[in-house]
Amino acid sequence: MGDQLKIKISVADRVYPLTIDPSREEGLRKAAKNIEAMIKQLESSYAVRDKQDVLAMCALQFAAKSEQINIDNNEDVAQAQEKLELLNLLLSQQLS
C-alpha cells in the first residue's frame, strides 16, 4: 500500500472517516454527493420518517441501476457477437 489519504465523507447527516487510495477520492466524493441528492429527492417526494428507510430506498435504486447497466451491457455484447459471427460467415463464403 502506497500513500493513503484520510478523508471524511458525509452521508445522511453522518460523517464517515475513511482511509483510501488517493485515486478513489473523486469517485467517493461524487458517490456521496449523488446519495445526498437522492436522499433530498426521496424525502421531498415521499413521507419518510426514518433516514434508514431513505437509505434503503437509495440503495435499492443504485443497485437496480447497476444491475440494469450489466443487463444492457450483456445484451450489447450478445448483439455484437451475433454481428461478428455473421461477418465471419460472410467473409468465409467470399474467401472460399
Secondary structure, DSSP 8 states (H G I E B T S, - for coil): ----EEEEEEETTEEEEEEE-GGGHHHHHHHHHHHHHHHHHHHHHS----HHHHHHHHHHHHHHHHHHHHHHHHHHHHHHHHHHHHHHHHHHHHH-
